[in-house]
Amino acid sequence: KTKVGKITREQLKEIAQKKMVDLNTQDIEQAMKIIEGTARNMGITIE
């Protein structure tokens, strides 16, 4: 699979905080895992 970009854990946390309303969890760590899975499927590397 082709990698198309990179984001840091801090950026991942920022995205998760903004998307908390749309996700099925109130736990930031769980929200980060959801976003991380989506990002990986899109070809984004988490650093």
Phi, psi and omega in degrees: 000138181281132176273128185252349180184178181224146169224156179270167177299324180295317177295322178299317179296319178300314179297315181300319179297321180289330184266359184309322182298326184271350185262161181274032181212155174250000181267122184297323180296317178294320178299320179297321179295320178297311181296320180299317179298317179296315181298316180299319179295335179273357179091019180261132179269137177259125180256000000 
